[in-house]
């Protein structure tokens, strides 16, 4: 029974680490998409020259 409890504890800890890594990846991806979407939205409201400059300097 002690071995089973130890294994369940280790598995639970690994699941927590995985969940934290997944949450961090989703958060980073969301922030990246927001900055990319903002640069595209800016292009619709400005001249083509501004749009080209904005996209050339954008970090993907």
PQR file with spaces between the fields and no chain letter, atoms N, CA, C, O and H, PARSE charges and radii, in Angstrom:
ATOM       1  N    UNK     1       0.813   -1.195    0.000 -0.4000 1.5000
ATOM       2  CA   UNK     1       0.000    0.000    0.000 -0.0000 2.0000
ATOM       3  C    UNK     1       0.865    1.272    0.000  0.5500 1.7000
ATOM       4  O    UNK     1       0.525    2.287   -0.608 -0.5500 1.4000
ATOM       5  N    UNK     2       1.995    1.168    0.709 -0.4000 1.5000
ATOM       6  CA   UNK     2       2.902    2.318    0.777 -0.0000 2.0000
ATOM       7  C    UNK     2       3.495    2.625   -0.597  0.5500 1.7000
ATOM       8  O    UNK     2       3.660    3.792   -0.951 -0.5500 1.4000
ATOM       9  H    UNK     2       2.272    0.344    1.203  0.4000 1.0000
ATOM      10  N    UNK     3       3.812    1.602   -1.363 -0.4000 1.5000
ATOM      11  CA   UNK     3       4.371    1.789   -2.705 -0.0000 2.0000
ATOM      12  C    UNK     3       3.331    2.430   -3.620  0.5500 1.7000
ATOM      13  O    UNK     3       3.659    3.305   -4.421 -0.5500 1.4000
ATOM      14  H    UNK     3       3.678    0.654   -1.075  0.4000 1.0000
ATOM      15  N    UNK     4       2.088    1.999   -3.502 -0.4000 1.5000
ATOM      16  CA   UNK     4       1.010    2.560   -4.321 -0.0000 2.0000
ATOM      17  C    UNK     4       0.811    4.046   -4.014  0.5500 1.7000
ATOM      18  O    UNK     4       0.644    4.858   -4.924 -0.5500 1.4000
ATOM      19  H    UNK     4       1.821    1.288   -2.851  0.4000 1.0000
ATOM      20  N    UNK     5       0.830    4.388   -2.741 -0.4000 1.5000
ATOM      21  CA   UNK     5       0.675    5.792   -2.349 -0.0000 2.0000
ATOM      22  C    UNK     5       1.832    6.631   -2.886  0.5500 1.7000
ATOM      23  O    UNK     5       1.629    7.757   -3.339 -0.5500 1.4000
ATOM      24  H    UNK     5       0.966    3.728   -2.002  0.4000 1.0000
ATOM      25  N    UNK     6       3.032    6.087   -2.836 -0.4000 1.5000
ATOM      26  CA   UNK     6       4.200    6.810   -3.337 -0.0000 2.0000
ATOM      27  C    UNK     6       4.092    7.020   -4.849  0.5500 1.7000
ATOM      28  O    UNK     6       4.392    8.101   -5.357 -0.5500 1.4000
ATOM      29  H    UNK     6       3.198    5.172   -2.468  0.4000 1.0000
ATOM      30  N    UNK     7       3.664    5.983   -5.556 -0.4000 1.5000
ATOM      31  CA   UNK     7       3.504    6.104   -7.013 -0.0000 2.0000
ATOM      32  C    UNK     7       2.435    7.125   -7.366  0.5500 1.7000
ATOM      33  O    UNK     7       2.617    7.923   -8.285 -0.5500 1.4000
ATOM      34  H    UNK     7       3.421    5.106   -5.143  0.4000 1.0000
ATOM      35  N    UNK     8       1.322    7.105   -6.645 -0.4000 1.5000
ATOM      36  CA   UNK     8       0.254    8.081   -6.907 -0.0000 2.0000
ATOM      37  C    UNK     8       0.725    9.504   -6.624  0.5500 1.7000
ATOM      38  O    UNK     8       0.346   10.436   -7.333 -0.5500 1.4000
ATOM      39  H    UNK     8       1.174    6.456   -5.899  0.4000 1.0000
ATOM      40  N    UNK     9       1.543    9.673   -5.602 -0.4000 1.5000
ATOM      41  CA   UNK     9       2.084   10.994   -5.289 -0.0000 2.0000
ATOM      42  C    UNK     9       2.990   11.483   -6.420  0.5500 1.7000
ATOM      43  O    UNK     9       2.905   12.638   -6.835 -0.5500 1.4000
ATOM      44  H    UNK     9       1.852    8.915   -5.026  0.4000 1.0000
ATOM      45  N    UNK    10       3.847   10.607   -6.908 -0.4000 1.5000
ATOM      46  CA   UNK    10       4.747   10.984   -8.000 -0.0000 2.0000
ATOM      47  C    UNK    10       3.956   11.313   -9.261  0.5500 1.7000
ATOM      48  O    UNK    10       4.242   12.299   -9.940 -0.5500 1.4000
ATOM      49  H    UNK    10       3.916    9.668   -6.571  0.4000 1.0000
ATOM      50  N    UNK    11       2.970   10.490   -9.570 -0.4000 1.5000
ATOM      51  CA   UNK    11       2.145   10.751  -10.752 -0.0000 2.0000
ATOM      52  C    UNK    11       1.399   12.075  -10.613  0.5500 1.7000
ATOM      53  O    UNK    11       1.306   12.840  -11.573 -0.5500 1.4000
ATOM      54  H    UNK    11       2.737    9.688   -9.018  0.4000 1.0000
ATOM      55  N    UNK    12       0.874   12.345   -9.435 -0.4000 1.5000
ATOM      56  CA   UNK    12       0.165   13.606   -9.193 -0.0000 2.0000
ATOM      57  C    UNK    12       1.094   14.803   -9.372  0.5500 1.7000
ATOM      58  O    UNK    12       0.712   15.815   -9.959 -0.5500 1.4000
ATOM      59  H    UNK    12       0.950   11.724   -8.655  0.4000 1.0000
ATOM      60  N    UNK    13       2.309   14.676   -8.865 -0.4000 1.5000
ATOM      61  CA   UNK    13       3.265   15.778   -9.009 -0.0000 2.0000
ATOM      62  C    UNK    13       3.622   16.007  -10.473  0.5500 1.7000
ATOM      63  O    UNK    13       3.744   17.151  -10.911 -0.5500 1.4000
ATOM      64  H    UNK    13       2.620   13.854   -8.388  0.4000 1.0000
ATOM      65  N    UNK    14       3.788   14.936  -11.224 -0.4000 1.5000
ATOM      66  CA   UNK    14       4.077   15.081  -12.654 -0.0000 2.0000
ATOM      67  C    UNK    14       2.909   15.726  -13.392  0.5500 1.7000
ATOM      68  O    UNK    14       3.117   16.523  -14.307 -0.5500 1.4000
ATOM      69  H    UNK    14       3.689   14.007  -10.868  0.4000 1.0000
ATOM      70  N    UNK    15       1.695   15.391  -13.005 -0.4000 1.5000
ATOM      71  CA   UNK    15       0.521   16.002  -13.635 -0.0000 2.0000
ATOM      72  C    UNK    15       0.451   17.491  -13.332  0.5500 1.7000
ATOM      73  O    UNK    15       0.072   18.281  -14.196 -0.5500 1.4000
ATOM      74  H    UNK    15       1.526   14.743  -12.262  0.4000 1.0000
ATOM      75  N    UNK    16       0.810   17.880  -12.119 -0.4000 1.5000
ATOM      76  CA   UNK    16       0.815   19.301  -11.756 -0.0000 2.0000
ATOM      77  C    UNK    16       1.858   20.053  -12.577  0.5500 1.7000
ATOM      78  O    UNK    16       1.587   21.144  -13.080 -0.5500 1.4000
ATOM      79  H    UNK    16       1.119   17.238  -11.417  0.4000 1.0000
ATOM      80  N    UNK    17       3.041   19.477  -12.713 -0.4000 1.5000
ATOM      81  CA   UNK    17       4.098   20.115  -13.513 -0.0000 2.0000
ATOM      82  C    UNK    17       3.642   20.252  -14.963  0.5500 1.7000
ATOM      83  O    UNK    17       3.838   21.298  -15.581 -0.5500 1.4000
ATOM      84  H    UNK    17       3.261   18.591  -12.305  0.4000 1.0000
ATOM      85  N    UNK    18       3.039   19.206  -15.503 -0.4000 1.5000
ATOM      86  CA   UNK    18       2.553   19.258  -16.878 -0.0000 2.0000
ATOM      87  C    UNK    18       1.480   20.341  -17.042  0.5500 1.7000
ATOM      88  O    UNK    18       1.491   21.082  -18.025 -0.5500 1.4000
ATOM      89  H    UNK    18       2.879   18.356  -15.001  0.4000 1.0000
ATOM      90  N    UNK    19       0.555   20.430  -16.077 -0.4000 1.5000
ATOM      91  CA   UNK    19      -0.507   21.434  -16.150 -0.0000 2.0000
ATOM      92  C    UNK    19       0.073   22.852  -16.111  0.5500 1.7000
ATOM      93  O    UNK    19      -0.393   23.733  -16.833 -0.5500 1.4000
ATOM      94  H    UNK    19       0.547   19.828  -15.279  0.4000 1.0000
ATOM      95  N    UNK    20       1.079   23.070  -15.277 -0.4000 1.5000
ATOM      96  CA   UNK    20       1.709   24.392  -15.203 -0.0000 2.0000
ATOM      97  C    UNK    20       2.425   24.736  -16.504  0.5500 1.7000
ATOM      98  O    UNK    20       2.352   25.873  -16.972 -0.5500 1.4000
ATOM      99  H    UNK    20       1.458   22.354  -14.691  0.4000 1.0000
ATOM     100  N    UNK    21       3.108   23.772  -17.084 -0.4000 1.5000
ATOM     101  CA   UNK    21       3.798   24.018  -18.348 -0.0000 2.0000
ATOM     102  C    UNK    21       2.799   24.292  -19.466  0.5500 1.7000
ATOM     103  O    UNK    21       3.035   25.156  -20.309 -0.5500 1.4000
ATOM     104  H    UNK    21       3.168   22.849  -16.704  0.4000 1.0000
ATOM     105  N    UNK    22       1.702   23.573  -19.479 -0.4000 1.5000
ATOM     106  CA   UNK    22       0.669   23.791  -20.490 -0.0000 2.0000
ATOM     107  C    UNK    22       0.049   25.178  -20.339  0.5500 1.7000
ATOM     108  O    UNK    22      -0.175   25.872  -21.331 -0.5500 1.4000
ATOM     109  H    UNK    22       1.511   22.870  -18.793  0.4000 1.0000
ATOM     110  N    UNK    23      -0.228   25.581  -19.103 -0.4000 1.5000
ATOM     111  CA   UNK    23      -0.802   26.905  -18.866 -0.0000 2.0000
ATOM     112  C    UNK    23       0.160   28.008  -19.309  0.5500 1.7000
ATOM     113  O    UNK    23      -0.266   29.008  -19.887 -0.5500 1.4000
ATOM     114  H    UNK    23      -0.046   25.017  -18.297  0.4000 1.0000
ATOM     115  N    UNK    24       1.441   27.831  -19.045 -0.4000 1.5000
ATOM     116  CA   UNK    24       2.432   28.828  -19.460 -0.0000 2.0000
ATOM     117  C    UNK    24       2.518   28.904  -20.988  0.5500 1.7000
ATOM     118  O    UNK    24       2.647   29.991  -21.551 -0.5500 1.4000
ATOM     119  H    UNK    24       1.787   27.019  -18.576  0.4000 1.0000
ATOM     120  N    UNK    25       2.448   27.767  -21.645 -0.4000 1.5000
ATOM     121  CA   UNK    25       2.512   27.755  -23.112 -0.0000 2.0000
ATOM     122  C    UNK    25       1.288   28.419  -23.724  0.5500 1.7000
ATOM     123  O    UNK    25       1.405   29.167  -24.694 -0.5500 1.4000
ATOM     124  H    UNK    25       2.343   26.884  -21.187  0.4000 1.0000
ATOM     125  N    UNK    26       0.123   28.152  -23.165 -0.4000 1.5000
ATOM     126  CA   UNK    26      -1.110   28.764  -23.671 -0.0000 2.0000
ATOM     127  C    UNK    26      -1.074   30.273  -23.461  0.5500 1.7000
ATOM     128  O    UNK    26      -1.476   31.039  -24.337 -0.5500 1.4000
ATOM     129  H    UNK    26       0.028   27.544  -22.376  0.4000 1.0000
ATOM     130  N    UNK    27      -0.594   30.693  -22.300 -0.4000 1.5000
ATOM     131  CA   UNK    27      -0.504   32.121  -22.011 -0.0000 2.0000
ATOM     132  C    UNK    27       0.460   32.821  -22.970  0.5500 1.7000
ATOM     133  O    UNK    27       0.148   33.894  -23.488 -0.5500 1.4000
ATOM     134  H    UNK    27      -0.268   30.071  -21.588  0.4000 1.0000
ATOM     135  N    UNK    28       1.608   32.230  -23.204 -0.4000 1.5000
ATOM     136  CA   UNK    28       2.582   32.818  -24.124 -0.0000 2.0000
ATOM     137  C    UNK    28       2.026   32.877  -25.541  0.5500 1.7000
ATOM     138  O    UNK    28       2.227   33.863  -26.250 -0.5500 1.4000
ATOM     139  H    UNK    28       1.861   31.359  -22.784  0.4000 1.0000
ATOM     140  N    UNK    29       1.327   31.821  -25.954 -0.4000 1.5000
ATOM     141  CA   UNK    29       0.755   31.797  -27.294 -0.0000 2.0000
ATOM     142  C    UNK    29      -0.335   32.859  -27.440  0.5500 1.7000
ATOM     143  O    UNK    29      -0.444   33.500  -28.485 -0.5500 1.4000
ATOM     144  H    UNK    29       1.164   31.020  -25.378  0.4000 1.0000
ATOM     145  N    UNK    30      -1.137   33.043  -26.395 -0.4000 1.5000
ATOM     146  CA   UNK    30      -2.196   34.057  -26.429 -0.0000 2.0000
ATOM     147  C    UNK    30      -1.604   35.453  -26.553  0.5500 1.7000
ATOM     148  O    UNK    30      -2.097   36.273  -27.328 -0.5500 1.4000
ATOM     149  H    UNK    30      -1.048   32.523  -25.546  0.4000 1.0000
ATOM     150  N    UNK    31      -0.550   35.725  -25.791 -0.4000 1.5000
ATOM     151  CA   UNK    31       0.092   37.038  -25.869 -0.0000 2.0000
ATOM     152  C    UNK    31       0.706   37.258  -27.246  0.5500 1.7000
ATOM     153  O    UNK    31       0.629   38.358  -27.793 -0.5500 1.4000
ATOM     154  H    UNK    31      -0.150   35.059  -25.161  0.4000 1.0000
ATOM     155  N    UNK    32       1.313   36.221  -27.805 -0.4000 1.5000
ATOM     156  CA   UNK    32       1.919   36.343  -29.128 -0.0000 2.0000
ATOM     157  C    UNK    32       0.858   36.609  -30.183  0.5500 1.7000
ATOM     158  O    UNK    32       1.061   37.429  -31.079 -0.5500 1.4000
ATOM     159  H    UNK    32       1.375   35.327  -27.360  0.4000 1.0000
ATOM     160  N    UNK    33      -0.269   35.923  -30.084 -0.4000 1.5000
ATOM     161  CA   UNK    33      -1.345   36.109  -31.064 -0.0000 2.0000
ATOM     162  C    UNK    33      -1.955   37.510  -30.952  0.5500 1.7000
ATOM     163  O    UNK    33      -2.311   38.118  -31.962 -0.5500 1.4000
ATOM     164  H    UNK    33      -0.434   35.257  -29.356  0.4000 1.0000
ATOM     165  N    UNK    34      -2.072   38.015  -29.724 -0.4000 1.5000
ATOM     166  CA   UNK    34      -2.632   39.365  -29.551 -0.0000 2.0000
ATOM     167  C    UNK    34      -1.733   40.412  -30.181  0.5500 1.7000
ATOM     168  O    UNK    34      -2.221   41.340  -30.826 -0.5500 1.4000
ATOM     169  H    UNK    34      -1.783   37.521  -28.905  0.4000 1.0000
ATOM     170  N    UNK    35      -0.422   40.275  -30.002 -0.4000 1.5000
ATOM     171  CA   UNK    35       0.480   41.276  -30.588 -0.0000 2.0000
ATOM     172  C    UNK    35       0.483   41.165  -32.110  0.5500 1.7000
ATOM     173  O    UNK    35       0.578   42.178  -32.804 -0.5500 1.4000
ATOM     174  H    UNK    35      -0.025   39.521  -29.479  0.4000 1.0000
ATOM     175  N    UNK    36       0.381   39.947  -32.633 -0.4000 1.5000
ATOM     176  CA   UNK    36       0.345   39.755  -34.085 -0.0000 2.0000
ATOM     177  C    UNK    36      -0.961   40.301  -34.651  0.5500 1.7000
ATOM     178  O    UNK    36      -0.956   40.973  -35.682 -0.5500 1.4000
ATOM     179  H    UNK    36       0.305   39.125  -32.069  0.4000 1.0000
ATOM     180  N    UNK    37      -2.081   40.018  -33.981 -0.4000 1.5000
ATOM     181  CA   UNK    37      -3.383   40.496  -34.453 -0.0000 2.0000
ATOM     182  C    UNK    37      -3.430   42.022  -34.415  0.5500 1.7000
ATOM     183  O    UNK    37      -4.036   42.644  -35.288 -0.5500 1.4000
ATOM     184  H    UNK    37      -2.085   39.472  -33.143  0.4000 1.0000
ATOM     185  N    UNK    38      -2.802   42.622  -33.420 -0.4000 1.5000
ATOM     186  CA   UNK    38      -2.771   44.071  -33.343 -0.0000 2.0000
ATOM     187  C    UNK    38      -2.021   44.689  -34.503  0.5500 1.7000
ATOM     188  O    UNK    38      -2.424   45.730  -35.024 -0.5500 1.4000
ATOM     189  H    UNK    38      -2.310   42.117  -32.711  0.4000 1.0000
ATOM     190  N    UNK    39      -0.931   44.055  -34.914 -0.4000 1.5000
ATOM     191  CA   UNK    39      -0.162   44.614  -36.025 -0.0000 2.0000
ATOM     192  C    UNK    39      -0.941   44.511  -37.324  0.5500 1.7000
ATOM     193  O    UNK    39      -0.847   45.404  -38.166 -0.5500 1.4000
ATOM     194  H    UNK    39      -0.604   43.209  -34.491  0.4000 1.0000
ATOM     195  N    UNK    40      -1.705   43.447  -37.506 -0.4000 1.5000
ATOM     196  CA   UNK    40      -2.525   43.303  -38.708 -0.0000 2.0000
ATOM     197  C    UNK    40      -3.673   44.314  -38.682  0.5500 1.7000
ATOM     198  O    UNK    40      -3.996   44.914  -39.707 -0.5500 1.4000
ATOM     199  H    UNK    40      -1.782   42.722  -36.822  0.4000 1.0000
ATOM     200  N    UNK    41      -4.288   44.502  -37.515 -0.4000 1.5000
ATOM     201  CA   UNK    41      -5.392   45.449  -37.401 -0.0000 2.0000
ATOM     202  C    UNK    41      -4.907   46.871  -37.686  0.5500 1.7000
ATOM     203  O    UNK    41      -5.628   47.664  -38.291 -0.5500 1.4000
ATOM     204  H    UNK    41      -4.026   44.014  -36.683  0.4000 1.0000
ATOM     205  N    UNK    42      -3.680   47.195  -37.249 -0.4000 1.5000
ATOM     206  CA   UNK    42      -3.130   48.517  -37.518 -0.0000 2.0000
ATOM     207  C    UNK    42      -2.963   48.744  -39.009  0.5500 1.7000
ATOM     208  O    UNK    42      -3.078   49.874  -39.483 -0.5500 1.4000
ATOM     209  H    UNK    42      -3.094   46.551  -36.758  0.4000 1.0000
ATOM     210  N    UNK    43      -2.694   47.684  -39.750 -0.4000 1.5000
ATOM     211  CA   UNK    43      -2.470   47.810  -41.180 -0.0000 2.0000
ATOM     212  C    UNK    43      -3.735   48.225  -41.920  0.5500 1.7000
ATOM     213  O    UNK    43      -3.661   48.900  -42.947 -0.5500 1.4000
ATOM     214  H    UNK    43      -2.601   46.766  -39.365  0.4000 1.0000
ATOM     215  N    UNK    44      -4.880   47.831  -41.409 -0.4000 1.5000
ATOM     216  CA   UNK    44      -6.118   48.172  -42.092 -0.0000 2.0000
ATOM     217  C    UNK    44      -6.462   49.640  -41.920  0.5500 1.7000
ATOM     218  O    UNK    44      -7.214   50.194  -42.722 -0.5500 1.4000
ATOM     219  H    UNK    44      -4.940   47.283  -40.574  0.4000 1.0000
ATOM     220  N    UNK    45      -5.926   50.280  -40.891 -0.4000 1.5000
ATOM     221  CA   UNK    45      -6.288   51.665  -40.609 -0.0000 2.0000
ATOM     222  C    UNK    45      -5.257   52.666  -41.110  0.5500 1.7000
ATOM     223  O    UNK    45      -5.486   53.872  -41.016 -0.5500 1.4000
ATOM     224  H    UNK    45      -5.315   49.830  -40.240  0.4000 1.0000
ATOM     225  N    UNK    46      -4.128   52.202  -41.639 -0.4000 1.5000
ATOM     226  CA   UNK    46      -3.064   53.103  -42.037 -0.0000 2.0000
ATOM     227  C    UNK    46      -2.659   52.853  -43.486  0.5500 1.7000
ATOM     228  O    UNK    46      -3.224   52.007  -44.179 -0.5500 1.4000
ATOM     229  H    UNK    46      -3.942   51.223  -41.715  0.4000 1.0000
ATOM     230  N    UNK    47      -1.697   53.591  -43.900 -0.4000 1.5000
ATOM     231  CA   UNK    47      -1.237   53.471  -45.287 -0.0000 2.0000
ATOM     232  C    UNK    47      -0.465   52.178  -45.490  0.5500 1.7000
ATOM     233  O    UNK    47      -0.058   51.527  -44.528 -0.5500 1.4000
ATOM     234  H    UNK    47      -1.238   54.278  -43.337  0.4000 1.0000
ATOM     235  N    UNK    48      -0.269   51.817  -46.736 -0.4000 1.5000
ATOM     236  CA   UNK    48       0.471   50.600  -47.066 -0.0000 2.0000
ATOM     237  C    UNK    48       1.926   50.700  -46.605  0.5500 1.7000
ATOM     238  O    UNK    48       2.518   49.701  -46.197 -0.5500 1.4000
ATOM     239  H    UNK    48      -0.599   52.346  -47.518  0.4000 1.0000
ATOM     240  N    UNK    49       2.491   51.880  -46.669 -0.4000 1.5000
ATOM     241  CA   UNK    49       3.884   52.049  -46.248 -0.0000 2.0000
ATOM     242  C    UNK    49       4.010   51.782  -44.747  0.5500 1.7000
ATOM     243  O    UNK    49       4.938   51.098  -44.315 -0.5500 1.4000
ATOM     244  H    UNK    49       2.010   52.692  -47.001  0.4000 1.0000
ATOM     245  N    UNK    50       3.093   52.313  -43.960 -0.4000 1.5000
ATOM     246  CA   UNK    50       3.116   52.060  -42.520 -0.0000 2.0000
ATOM     247  C    UNK    50       2.950   50.568  -42.249  0.5500 1.7000
ATOM     248  O    UNK    50       3.606   50.010  -41.370 -0.5500 1.4000
ATOM     249  H    UNK    50       2.339   52.869  -44.310  0.4000 1.0000
ATOM     250  N    UNK    51       2.071   49.933  -43.009 -0.4000 1.5000
ATOM     251  CA   UNK    51       1.812   48.510  -42.833 -0.0000 2.0000
ATOM     252  C    UNK    51       3.065   47.697  -43.105  0.5500 1.7000
ATOM     253  O    UNK    51       3.383   46.789  -42.337 -0.5500 1.4000
ATOM     254  H    UNK    51       1.538   50.386  -43.723  0.4000 1.0000
ATOM     255  N    UNK    52       3.770   47.990  -44.154 -0.4000 1.5000
ATOM     256  CA   UNK    52       4.993   47.258  -44.488 -0.0000 2.0000
ATOM     257  C    UNK    52       6.053   47.451  -43.419  0.5500 1.7000
ATOM     258  O    UNK    52       6.748   46.499  -43.062 -0.5500 1.4000
ATOM     259  H    UNK    52       3.512   48.728  -44.779  0.4000 1.0000
ATOM     260  N    UNK    53       6.190   48.667  -42.900 -0.4000 1.5000
ATOM     261  CA   UNK    53       7.147   48.930  -41.849 -0.0000 2.0000
ATOM     262  C    UNK    53       6.779   48.182  -40.584  0.5500 1.7000
ATOM     263  O    UNK    53       7.639   47.590  -39.934 -0.5500 1.4000
ATOM     264  H    UNK    53       5.625   49.440  -43.189  0.4000 1.0000
ATOM     265  N    UNK    54       5.500   48.208  -40.234 -0.4000 1.5000
ATOM     266  CA   UNK    54       5.027   47.538  -39.027 -0.0000 2.0000
ATOM     267  C    UNK    54       5.276   46.030  -39.103  0.5500 1.7000
ATOM     268  O    UNK    54       5.749   45.436  -38.134 -0.5500 1.4000
ATOM     269  H    UNK    54       4.801   48.690  -40.762  0.4000 1.0000
ATOM     270  N    UNK    55       4.968   45.414  -40.225 -0.4000 1.5000
ATOM     271  CA   UNK    55       5.157   43.973  -40.362 -0.0000 2.0000
ATOM     272  C    UNK    55       6.634   43.607  -40.446  0.5500 1.7000
ATOM     273  O    UNK    55       7.035   42.535  -39.991 -0.5500 1.4000
ATOM     274  H    UNK    55       4.583   45.896  -41.012  0.4000 1.0000
ATOM     275  N    UNK    56       7.439   44.482  -41.018 -0.4000 1.5000
ATOM     276  CA   UNK    56       8.869   44.195  -41.135 -0.0000 2.0000
ATOM     277  C    UNK    56       9.540   44.205  -39.769  0.5500 1.7000
ATOM     278  O    UNK    56      10.503   43.471  -39.548 -0.5500 1.4000
ATOM     279  H    UNK    56       7.114   45.353  -41.388  0.4000 1.0000
ATOM     280  N    UNK    57       9.045   45.023  -38.853 -0.4000 1.5000
ATOM     281  CA   UNK    57       9.656   45.116  -37.531 -0.0000 2.0000
ATOM     282  C    UNK    57       8.952   44.236  -36.502  0.5500 1.7000
ATOM     283  O    UNK    57       9.403   44.161  -35.359 -0.5500 1.4000
ATOM     284  H    UNK    57       8.262   45.620  -39.032  0.4000 1.0000
ATOM     285  N    UNK    58       7.878   43.580  -36.870 -0.4000 1.5000
ATOM     286  CA   UNK    58       7.141   42.735  -35.922 -0.0000 2.0000
ATOM     287  C    UNK    58       7.940   41.500  -35.584  0.5500 1.7000
ATOM     288  O    UNK    58       8.639   40.933  -36.424 -0.5500 1.4000
ATOM     289  H    UNK    58       7.513   43.641  -37.799  0.4000 1.0000
ATOM     290  N    UNK    59       7.818   41.093  -34.319 -0.4000 1.5000
ATOM     291  CA   UNK    59       8.502   39.879  -33.852 -0.0000 2.0000
ATOM     292  C    UNK    59       7.477   38.763  -33.783  0.5500 1.7000
ATOM     293  O    UNK    59       6.523   38.824  -33.008 -0.5500 1.4000
ATOM     294  H    UNK    59       7.250   41.554  -33.637  0.4000 1.0000
ATOM     295  N    UNK    60       7.682   37.750  -34.597 -0.4000 1.5000
ATOM     296  CA   UNK    60       6.725   36.641  -34.628 -0.0000 2.0000
ATOM     297  C    UNK    60       7.159   35.588  -33.693  0.5500 1.7000
ATOM     298  O    UNK    60       6.492   34.562  -33.565 -0.5500 1.4000
ATOM     299  H    UNK    60       8.457   37.700  -35.227  0.4000 1.0000
